[in-house]
Amino acid sequence: EVNSAFKGIYSLVGLAAVNFLLLPGICLLHLSDVSNAEPSVPVSEDNNAEILLLIWHYSVRSPRDCWESFRIRGCTITGDRSMYNKADAVIMRHRAVITAKEAPLPPEPRPPAQKWIWFDMESPTKALSLGQFEGIYNLTLNYREDADIFLPYGYLIPNVLLNKVPQAHFAHPLNSSSDPRPGFVAWVVSHWEDRLERVDFYNHLKQFIKIDIFGRAGTSILPKGKDNVVQMIRQYRFYLSFENSQHTDYITEKLWNAVNGGAIPVVLGPSRKNYERFLPPEAFIHVDDFPTVQELAQYLRKVKDSPSLIQMHLSWRKDYSVYMTFLWGEFYCRACQVVRMRKGKIDVVKNLTAWFYP
């Protein structure tokens, strides 16, 4: 079901039908500068408005130019706290707030109409002490689709739309080749705890198939280089895209690295239906597709030896490119864009606990 906020975006690109991909992808790309604010709250844009966004806990040396990088105009980003009284909005990363030794939050009272933005890209499992900061934030920035500022870790762009979206030159075309690969199943994991569902699942799966483990918790060594995880994945037919916890829309770079590297993702995270909001159903194998771990292992071996099944899982790729969200810089520019659209509007404070926790 497509809500009213997205229907205008679809009509702008002139599509007669809407597929799984356009909900996260085109909404995110802001073809019409329509924000992901709640549909019931009207938004408009003042073409002359200039927005000053203050990053309260700033760790980047120089802010990204929002216009040059993302074609988002009218945004100035700063980490200078002396600009607090002039800022249209202040964005605060939750982890920084709960760990800050001094001034975790800006001072009260805040300037009239100034928006405070709660920002976190971790799952609810790691969003500790959320209740201590209840009733102060006006907007949310998160990977969840129902956030005021929705920014997933990655998404697909149909190749037919590459000339319509500013971010296209950052997207990676997907190779649909089903040529043989020397490796069978790989997994990169650094955070290892026996209590995690993904660790328990791996311990069962390894009884039936061989899995090469990379990362701090593994025995295999990643190649050197900036994109070393993707380079490694290109040598394998399957990649375990196992999330550290299972929550709505919590689909991280673990999936998108697999997609970028041309492996077939085996996913453990939210439901299959949730993943299908971001990918075609044949693009991944969900652990819940099989009654037992052994049957999953049997299917992986079957696909490995079947050119037709491999092609079935990969043929969709010829029509898409993958976009990996830029950390920090893009978060701030997207936040600035939504604030610009809501300049002068009074946004009520959020009940974060009721929204974010399952």
C-alpha angles and dihedrals in degrees: 000000000000119000125222094257091067100041094077091052092052092050091052092061090048099237119161093202134029119223132193094274104057097068097069098021107048094033088055095047092057097217089174097029088250111154126222091242117136110291092231092061112076117230129192136172132235105207090207097049118119118199128206112201118192119206102208096198102036122182104157118100097220129009120243117253102248095203097049094044105035107007090246108146135202097031130130117181123197142169093201107120091196085074091062096111091050098045119111090206141006120212121204127188109222096224091053091049095054094044100041113115094199132033098353089175134030117261124271139266094053122210115271114281092001110147124220114208124205110212130187135142098188124099122262087258089069099036095100127184093013092148092062090068099044123143100019106088125083101189137026128218113195148127090261116105092227093057117113088239107034116198119159123196090253144341144186127260119202109238090230088066100045092104091052102056127069094218094057094101088061093051123101117229111231121237112219095195116140094195115146118276124206095225128067112196128358135182131186112203132163103161105068122177123156090220093062116103092227092057092049091048092049091051089057096041095051089062089070107031139023115258124188111216122205132181133051091317095046139078099223121084122234118228117256121258144076096284096035095139092054090044090055094046090056087069094057136071095212134029126195105232094188117167120215091235137011117245138140112287092352095141111142140185087288088081097039094049088057092049091048092049094051097242122133106252119231102202135205113178133078121359126301089249089058092051090049089065086070106028140030111266093247093051094082143025115231118209088225090063089081130060092219139023089239092058090052090052090049091052093050090053090047093052092046090059097040119079091191093054092046090052091048090057095044109033093088090066095077090073099050147058124205124232119203112203115243110240119241099343094063093041091057096043092050090049090051091050094055092045088052090056091049098043111146094014120119111232117198119233118267131242093225098178095055091046103044106034116076 
